[in-house]
Amino acid sequence: MKQEIFAALDSVQQQYSVRILLAVESGSRAWGFASRDSDYDVRFVYAHPADWYLRVFEQRDVIEPQGDALLDPSGWELRKAKSSAQRVAELPHRLPGDRRIPKSIAVSHSCLF
């Protein structure tokens, strides 16, 4: 399945003229409780060529290519991913002295690259 995932990511790069910077497996497989019917949830962060960032009007910052019954890919543009991560990091999610990672932001992903 790994080769099919890489092929799908290569196809996304070609079709949308982007460069995928990071791809991870998420969902039930990443959490370790996949069933026989589980699909492969692949999430990725991508960047456009420089001229895309010079446009006056904002463009769509999500890529959701058509998957199939076994593969569910979805990606966020780098600035969107950074902005989302920054908002989570700024949340007042701990009491003073508490060093545990709160369950609400704990992430378990298997990195594909």
Beta strands, then each sheet from edge to edge (+ up, - down):
strand 1: 19-26
strand 2: 40-47
strand 3: 62-63
strand 4: 71-77
strand 5: 110-111
sheet 1: 3+ 4- 2- 1+ 5-
end
